[in-house]
Amino acid sequence: MTSTNNPQSALITAAADYLRSGGVGEVRAGIILGSGLGGLADHIDLLQAFDYADIPGFPVSTVEFHQGRLIYGRVGGTPVLAMQGRFHHYEGYSLQEVTFPVRVMRMLGADVLLISNACGMLNPGFRKGGLMLLEDHINLIPGSPLTGPNMEELGPRYPDMSRPYSPRLAARIREMARNGGIPLFEGVYVAVPGPQFETRAEYRYLRSLGADVVGMSTVPEVIVGVHMGMEIAAISVITDECDPDKLEPMDIRDILETAARAEQGLTRLFTSLLHDLEA
C-alpha cells in the first residue's frame, strides 16, 4: 500500500518545506547527538537553528538535558542537519514520532546518517569512558517504526537489515581512530525500552544474547535510515559499567559527566568523517 493517504507523509513534506523556507538548502548528512553529547554542534559552522516546537510534526524532547534544536550548517564542505537532543519511545512517543526527524533529513537530501548515544557496558573487556563503533544491534524495543502502511516513495515494505551499518563508513572511522590515537571498541548494541535501568538478572540476560553495550535509543532511527537507503554509522560512548556481580546504583549525573569527558574523541571522529565526505 502506498503512502498517498498516509498522514505522516504529509507531515514529512510540511516539515521539509518549513525548513527550506527557513533557509535550509542542500543537506548531505544527518546527525543525531545523544545524551550529554552535544559538543559536536560547536564544530558546525552555523547557518540556521530551529526549535523543535516550531517545526511541523516534530515532537518536543521532554528529557531535561536535551536542548531540543535542529541545527543547519557545514562541517568543512559538508552541509549537515544536526539534532541537539533526540526523542525516545519511553517519553511516550510512538516509534514513528521518534524517527520522524530522520524521514525529514532524508527528504531534504541527506544520504548519510551519523548517530551517537550514551550506553552501559556489558562486555567486561571494554572500559567506561571508551567509544564503541556499532557493528550490529539487537532490538528489544517493542514494535517497529515501519508498522502501518508503507510509504513506497521512501523505501520498500521489507527492508533488508543484514548490514545496517555502512562497511565503508566503518572502515574510514577505524582508520581515523587508528591514525588519531583514539581507542575504539567495536561491538553489538542492544536497545531496550527504558527509562528504568536494568536489574542484575537483566544484564546477565542481555550479555547472554551477545550484546556488548546496552542503551535506550538508536535502533529505531537506524531501521528508518535503512528503509530509506541511507548510509549509517553509529558510535556509543560507554558511560557506565553494568557488571551484575559488582553493580552500583546508577546516577544520571555521573553518566552525563562521563559522556562529556569522552565526547572529545567522538567529535574528532565525526568531524573528520564529515570533512572526508567532501574530500
VOPAGU-2260 file (C-alpha; in pm, 1 decimal, decimal comma):
REM VOPAGU-2260
SITE   aa  ch    i         X         Y         Z
SITE  MET   A    0       0,0       0,0       0,0
SITE  THR   A    1     138,8     342,1     -89,4
SITE  SER   A    2     150,4     640,0     142,5
SITE  THR   A    3     -69,9     863,2     -72,0
SITE  ASN   A    4    -323,8     891,9     210,8
SITE  ASN   A    5     -71,6     847,7     491,2
SITE  PRO   A    6     -89,0    1149,1     725,0
SITE  GLN   A    7     276,1    1106,6     824,0
SITE  SER   A    8     380,1    1154,6     461,4
SITE  ALA   A    9     205,1    1492,0     454,0
SITE  LEU   A   10     372,8    1590,8     782,7
SITE  ILE   A   11     717,2    1498,3     649,8
SITE  THR   A   12     657,9    1718,4     345,9
SITE  ALA   A   13     531,1    2003,5     562,9
SITE  ALA   A   14     835,0    1985,4     792,0
SITE  ALA   A   15    1076,4    1976,7     498,2
SITE  ASP   A   16     901,1    2272,6     333,2
SITE  TYR   A   17     913,9    2469,3     658,5
SITE  LEU   A   18    1288,2    2411,2     694,5
SITE  ARG   A   19    1353,7    2504,5     332,0
SITE  SER   A   20    1157,5    2826,6     380,6
SITE  GLY   A   21    1373,5    2894,6     686,3
SITE  GLY   A   22    1695,4    2875,2     488,3
SITE  VAL   A   23    1784,3    2506,0     477,3
SITE  GLY   A   24    1937,0    2422,2     141,9
SITE  GLU   A   25    2142,7    2122,6      39,5
SITE  VAL   A   26    2189,0    1855,5     308,3
SITE  ARG   A   27    2441,1    1573,7     278,7
SITE  ALA   A   28    2445,9    1426,6     631,4
SITE  GLY   A   29    2206,4    1399,2     921,3
SITE  ILE   A   30    2347,6    1382,9    1274,3
SITE  ILE   A   31    2177,6    1267,2    1595,3
SITE  LEU   A   32    2355,2    1374,4    1915,7
SITE  GLY   A   33    2287,4    1155,8    2219,0
SITE  SER   A   34    2265,5    1231,4    2590,6
SITE  GLY   A   35    2550,0    1456,7    2703,1
SITE  LEU   A   36    2699,5    1453,9    2353,1
SITE  GLY   A   37    2605,0    1793,7    2214,2
SITE  GLY   A   38    2962,3    1921,4    2179,6
SITE  LEU   A   39    2981,3    1836,4    1811,6
SITE  ALA   A   40    2740,7    2122,6    1748,8
SITE  ASP   A   41    3021,2    2363,8    1841,0
SITE  HIS   A   42    3216,6    2238,4    1537,4
SITE  ILE   A   43    2935,1    2312,8    1293,1
SITE  ASP   A   44    2954,7    2641,7    1103,2
SITE  LEU   A   45    2604,3    2752,4    1192,8
SITE  LEU   A   46    2372,3    2876,2     919,4
SITE  GLN   A   47    2030,2    2830,3    1081,6
SITE  ALA   A   48    1883,5    2684,3    1401,3
SITE  PHE   A   49    1524,4    2579,0    1468,3
SITE  ASP   A   50    1345,0    2490,4    1789,7
SITE  TYR   A   51    1173,6    2153,6    1760,3
SITE  ALA   A   52     848,7    2308,7    1880,1
SITE  ASP   A   53     838,6    2531,5    1570,4
SITE  ILE   A   54     882,6    2254,0    1311,1
SITE  PRO   A   55     559,7    2093,5    1183,7
SITE  GLY   A   56     525,3    1734,9    1302,4
SITE  PHE   A   57     832,1    1739,1    1528,9
SITE  PRO   A   58     789,6    1604,6    1879,8
SITE  VAL   A   59     937,2    1808,6    2165,7
SITE  SER   A   60    1207,5    1645,7    2375,4
SITE  THR   A   61    1100,0    1601,4    2737,7
SITE  VAL   A   62    1445,2    1497,8    2860,1
SITE  GLU   A   63    1582,9    1790,8    3057,7
SITE  PHE   A   64    1942,2    1757,2    2932,7
SITE  HIS   A   65    1845,0    1753,2    2562,8
SITE  GLN   A   66    1843,7    2102,5    2409,8
SITE  GLY   A   67    1572,3    2046,2    2150,8
SITE  ARG   A   68    1718,6    2227,2    1849,4
SITE  LEU   A   69    1776,2    2132,9    1488,9
SITE  ILE   A   70    2096,4    2289,5    1355,2
SITE  TYR   A   71    2173,5    2350,5     990,1
SITE  GLY   A   72    2529,5    2431,0     889,5
SITE  ARG   A   73    2853,4    2296,3     749,7
SITE  VAL   A   74    3139,6    2083,6     873,5
SITE  GLY   A   75    3416,3    2155,0     626,8
SITE  GLY   A   76    3238,9    2145,6     294,2
SITE  THR   A   77    2966,3    1908,1     407,9
SITE  PRO   A   78    2617,5    2052,8     469,5
SITE  VAL   A   79    2458,1    1889,4     774,4
SITE  LEU   A   80    2140,6    1884,3     981,7
SITE  ALA   A   81    2214,8    1800,3    1345,1
SITE  MET   A   82    1969,2    1713,8    1620,1
SITE  GLN   A   83    2066,5    1855,4    1959,0
SITE  GLY   A   84    1853,4    1615,2    2157,7
SITE  ARG   A   85    1669,6    1309,6    2033,1
SITE  PHE   A   86    1334,1    1153,3    2112,0
SITE  HIS   A   87    1279,4     825,5    2295,0
SITE  HIS   A   88     996,7     574,1    2296,3
SITE  TYR   A   89     992,9     592,6    2677,1
SITE  GLU   A   90     887,7     958,4    2660,1
SITE  GLY   A   91     552,6     835,4    2533,9
SITE  TYR   A   92     615,4     894,0    2164,7
SITE  SER   A   93     536,6     636,2    1900,2
SITE  LEU   A   94     828,0     489,2    1708,3
SITE  GLN   A   95     702,8     679,3    1403,2
SITE  GLU   A   96     734,4    1004,0    1601,1
SITE  VAL   A   97    1076,3     907,6    1736,5
SITE  THR   A   98    1208,2     857,2    1383,8
SITE  PHE   A   99    1023,0    1143,9    1216,7
SITE  PRO   A  100    1330,6    1372,4    1202,6
SITE  VAL   A  101    1526,4    1106,8    1011,0
SITE  ARG   A  102    1249,5    1099,2     749,5
SITE  VAL   A  103    1273,2    1477,4     717,6
SITE  MET   A  104    1652,4    1470,3     690,1
SITE  ARG   A  105    1629,4    1221,5     405,5
SITE  MET   A  106    1364,2    1423,6     224,2
SITE  LEU   A  107    1599,2    1723,4     241,2
SITE  GLY   A  108    1871,3    1520,5      71,1
SITE  ALA   A  109    2076,0    1357,6     348,4
SITE  ASP   A  110    2211,6    1023,2     232,5
SITE  VAL   A  111    2444,6     974,4     532,3
SITE  LEU   A  112    2325,3     935,5     891,6
SITE  LEU   A  113    2563,5     962,8    1188,7
SITE  ILE   A  114    2430,7     866,6    1532,2
SITE  SER   A  115    2577,8     893,9    1879,3
SITE  ASN   A  116    2446,0     759,8    2207,5
SITE  ALA   A  117    2537,5     703,5    2569,1
SITE  CYS   A  118    2534,4     337,6    2673,0
SITE  GLY   A  119    2607,7      91,8    2951,9
SITE  MET   A  120    2895,4    -155,0    2928,0
SITE  LEU   A  121    2813,5    -526,2    2924,0
SITE  ASN   A  122    3139,7    -657,0    2777,2
SITE  PRO   A  123    3400,0    -679,3    3058,1
SITE  GLY   A  124    3674,8    -623,8    2801,3
SITE  PHE   A  125    3554,0    -268,9    2734,5
SITE  ARG   A  126    3608,9      30,5    2962,3
SITE  LYS   A  127    3399,7     313,6    3099,2
SITE  GLY   A  128    3462,2     635,7    2909,2
SITE  GLY   A  129    3552,8     449,8    2590,7
SITE  LEU   A  130    3396,0     460,1    2244,9
SITE  MET   A  131    3232,8     169,6    2063,2
SITE  LEU   A  132    3163,1     158,5    1690,6
SITE  LEU   A  133    2839,7     -28,0    1629,0
SITE  GLU   A  134    2890,1    -327,3    1402,5
SITE  ASP   A  135    2540,0    -464,6    1464,9
SITE  HIS   A  136    2247,1    -435,3    1702,8
SITE  ILE   A  137    1971,8    -627,9    1881,1
SITE  ASN   A  138    1631,4    -462,4    1902,9
SITE  LEU   A  139    1428,9    -524,4    2220,6
SITE  ILE   A  140    1215,5    -210,0    2189,3
SITE  PRO   A  141     859,7    -332,4    2122,5
SITE  GLY   A  142     723,6    -271,1    1775,9
SITE  SER   A  143     877,6    -121,4    1465,3
SITE  PRO   A  144     881,0     232,0    1320,7
SITE  LEU   A  145     779,6      68,9     991,1
SITE  THR   A  146     448,4     -61,3    1126,7
SITE  GLY   A  147     149,2      57,3     926,3
SITE  PRO   A  148     105,7     145,0     559,5
SITE  ASN   A  149     441,0     153,2     383,0
SITE  MET   A  150     549,0     482,8     230,9
SITE  GLU   A  151     657,0     335,2    -101,2
SITE  GLU   A  152     826,6     650,8    -220,9
SITE  LEU   A  153    1061,4     634,6      78,2
SITE  GLY   A  154    1153,2     267,7      85,5
SITE  PRO   A  155    1048,5     -97,0      43,7
SITE  ARG   A  156     793,0    -282,8     251,8
SITE  TYR   A  157    1055,0    -533,8     369,9
SITE  PRO   A  158    1394,6    -360,9     404,9
SITE  ASP   A  159    1698,4    -585,1     442,6
SITE  MET   A  160    1878,3    -548,0     778,3
SITE  SER   A  161    2174,3    -780,1     715,3
SITE  ARG   A  162    2417,8    -484,3     715,1
SITE  PRO   A  163    2250,9    -183,1     876,2
SITE  TYR   A  164    2583,8      -8,1     938,9
SITE  SER   A  165    2792,1     101,6     641,9
SITE  PRO   A  166    3113,3    -101,6     594,9
SITE  ARG   A  167    3260,7     193,0     404,5
SITE  LEU   A  168    3198,8     444,1     682,6
SITE  ALA   A  169    3312,1     194,3     946,6
SITE  ALA   A  170    3640,8     140,9     764,3
SITE  ARG   A  171    3703,1     515,6     749,5
SITE  ILE   A  172    3622,0     558,6    1119,7
SITE  ARG   A  173    3859,1     274,5    1212,8
SITE  GLU   A  174    4134,0     433,5    1007,6
SITE  MET   A  175    4074,7     777,2    1159,2
SITE  ALA   A  176    4072,4     633,6    1512,3
SITE  ARG   A  177    4396,5     447,6    1447,3
SITE  ASN   A  178    4568,4     748,9    1291,7
SITE  GLY   A  179    4440,3     980,0    1563,8
SITE  GLY   A  180    4531,7     755,0    1853,7
SITE  ILE   A  181    4167,8     727,9    1963,8
SITE  PRO   A  182    4086,6     394,8    2133,8
SITE  LEU   A  183    3784,7     241,9    1963,2
SITE  PHE   A  184    3599,5     -75,5    2054,4
SITE  GLU   A  185    3360,0    -248,2    1815,7
SITE  GLY   A  186    3056,7    -449,8    1908,8
SITE  VAL   A  187    2684,6    -510,1    1933,9
SITE  TYR   A  188    2439,7    -258,3    2081,8
SITE  VAL   A  189    2116,3    -383,2    2237,7
SITE  ALA   A  190    1826,3    -137,3    2254,3
SITE  VAL   A  191    1584,2    -168,5    2547,4
SITE  PRO   A  192    1268,1      32,7    2619,2
SITE  GLY   A  193    1376,0     211,2    2941,7
SITE  PRO   A  194    1356,7     452,0    3110,8
SITE  GLN   A  195    1448,7     239,7    3413,2
SITE  PHE   A  196    1794,2      85,8    3423,5
SITE  GLU   A  197    1824,2    -290,7    3422,2
SITE  THR   A  198    1837,8    -542,2    3704,6
SITE  ARG   A  199    2134,6    -770,8    3759,2
SITE  ALA   A  200    1943,7   -1059,9    3605,1
SITE  GLU   A  201    1855,7    -849,8    3302,5
SITE  TYR   A  202    2220,7    -752,1    3249,9
SITE  ARG   A  203    2317,3   -1120,3    3254,4
SITE  TYR   A  204    2040,5   -1194,3    3005,3
SITE  LEU   A  205    2145,2    -914,9    2767,5
SITE  ARG   A  206    2507,2   -1029,4    2774,5
SITE  SER   A  207    2395,5   -1386,7    2701,6
SITE  LEU   A  208    2225,3   -1256,2    2385,4
SITE  GLY   A  209    2561,4   -1139,0    2252,8
SITE  ALA   A  210    2533,9    -767,9    2334,5
SITE  ASP   A  211    2841,1    -564,5    2428,2
SITE  VAL   A  212    2658,9    -247,3    2536,9
SITE  VAL   A  213    2301,4    -150,5    2622,3
SITE  GLY   A  214    2105,9     168,9    2557,8
SITE  MET   A  215    1755,9     307,3    2504,5
SITE  SER   A  216    1776,8     463,0    2157,7
SITE  THR   A  217    1942,2     449,7    1813,3
SITE  VAL   A  218    1792,2     130,7    1670,6
SITE  PRO   A  219    1455,7     283,3    1562,7
SITE  GLU   A  220    1642,1     560,6    1377,3
SITE  VAL   A  221    1871,7     306,5    1213,7
SITE  ILE   A  222    1575,9      99,4    1094,3
SITE  VAL   A  223    1418,0     403,6     930,0
SITE  GLY   A  224    1751,7     509,2     782,3
SITE  VAL   A  225    1797,8     165,7     628,9
SITE  HIS   A  226    1441,2     177,5     497,0
SITE  MET   A  227    1528,4     495,8     307,7
SITE  GLY   A  228    1865,2     375,6     178,0
SITE  MET   A  229    2086,5     593,5     398,5
SITE  GLU   A  230    2448,7     508,7     473,7
SITE  ILE   A  231    2475,7     482,1     852,0
SITE  ALA   A  232    2745,7     491,1    1117,7
SITE  ALA   A  233    2687,2     496,3    1493,3
SITE  ILE   A  234    2921,6     536,0    1788,5
SITE  SER   A  235    2836,5     469,2    2152,1
SITE  VAL   A  236    3002,1     644,9    2443,9
SITE  ILE   A  237    3034,1     397,0    2730,7
SITE  THR   A  238    2916,0     590,4    3034,7
SITE  ASP   A  239    2864,3     321,6    3299,0
SITE  GLU   A  240    2964,8     -33,1    3389,6
SITE  CYS   A  241    2687,5    -290,4    3403,2
SITE  ASP   A  242    2864,4    -574,8    3581,4
SITE  PRO   A  243    2587,9    -770,9    3757,6
SITE  ASP   A  244    2835,0    -901,7    4017,1
SITE  LYS   A  245    2958,1    -553,1    4111,8
SITE  LEU   A  246    2655,2    -342,0    4034,3
SITE  GLU   A  247    2642,0       6,7    4184,6
SITE  PRO   A  248    2333,5     233,2    4187,1
SITE  MET   A  249    2310,9     442,9    3869,6
SITE  ASP   A  250    2342,2     822,3    3885,2
SITE  ILE   A  251    2238,8    1012,1    3573,0
SITE  ARG   A  252    2474,0    1297,9    3666,9
SITE  ASP   A  253    2771,5    1062,0    3660,9
SITE  ILE   A  254    2658,2     926,7    3324,4
SITE  LEU   A  255    2640,7    1277,3    3177,4
SITE  GLU   A  256    2979,0    1375,0    3321,3
SITE  THR   A  257    3139,4    1064,0    3172,3
SITE  ALA   A  258    2977,6    1136,0    2836,1
SITE  ALA   A  259    3110,0    1492,9    2841,7
SITE  ARG   A  260    3464,6    1372,7    2912,4
SITE  ALA   A  261    3453,2    1108,4    2639,5
SITE  GLU   A  262    3287,3    1311,7    2366,4
SITE  GLN   A  263    3610,7    1477,8    2252,3
SITE  GLY   A  264    3716,1    1159,9    2072,7
SITE  LEU   A  265    3367,5    1112,2    1928,6
SITE  THR   A  266    3366,4    1469,4    1799,0
SITE  ARG   A  267    3706,4    1422,8    1636,6
SITE  LEU   A  268    3592,6    1107,7    1457,8
SITE  PHE   A  269    3263,1    1250,7    1331,1
SITE  THR   A  270    3410,6    1585,1    1221,8
SITE  SER   A  271    3695,8    1407,3    1040,7
SITE  LEU   A  272    3447,1    1179,5     869,6
SITE  LEU   A  273    3231,5    1473,6     761,6
SITE  HIS   A  274    3534,2    1654,8     620,2
SITE  ASP   A  275    3622,9    1331,8     439,1
SITE  LEU   A  276    3279,5    1306,1     275,9
SITE  GLU   A  277    3359,4    1606,7      58,4
SITE  ALA   A  278    3727,8    1521,3       1,3
